[in-house]
């Protein structure tokens, strides 16, 4: 684990973090069948997550649909429980 990730953890264990994801389905990109657009977004997120450090993912990142509209967000945050 690199120093940037260690700095973000700041004494937390990975068990104290959670991955948060919200995708809102109320626009045209999801109108007929939302599954293809959800799958496209999730595939895109895989690459974004793999190319980022934990530290980069501490702030919410915007998710956009095929029309360029903001439809959600994701981040790695401390557990709320």
Secondary structure, 3 states (H helix, E strand, C coil): CCHHHHHHHCCCCHHHEEEEEEECCCCHHHCCCHHHHHHHHHHHHHHHHHCCCCHHHHCCEEEECCCCCEEEEEEEEECCC
